[in-house]
Amino acid sequence: MEKTLEEALNEAEAKAWAALANYKFMMFGYWAAIWVHLNKLGGFKRPNPFHPLVELAGNIRWEQVKCLAR
């Protein structure tokens, strides 16, 4: 059975979260990039499910910069 783009998109998201949960950061990045590519290719225009992680990382980085400036 062939996978549809939407099934592949859902699979990529699940694999990205599973990789992150298992401290497999490179695989997380791989599957997250696949998700972005399939979302664009399929024209789904879904919001990026990993966006909250990006915001969290930005906030943590900003707090570190503020601490270093003291």
Secondary structure, DSSP 8 states (H G I E B T S, - for coil): ----HHHHHHHHHHHHHHHHHTT-HHHHHHHHHHHHHHHHHTT-----TTHHHHHHHHHHHHHHHHHHH-
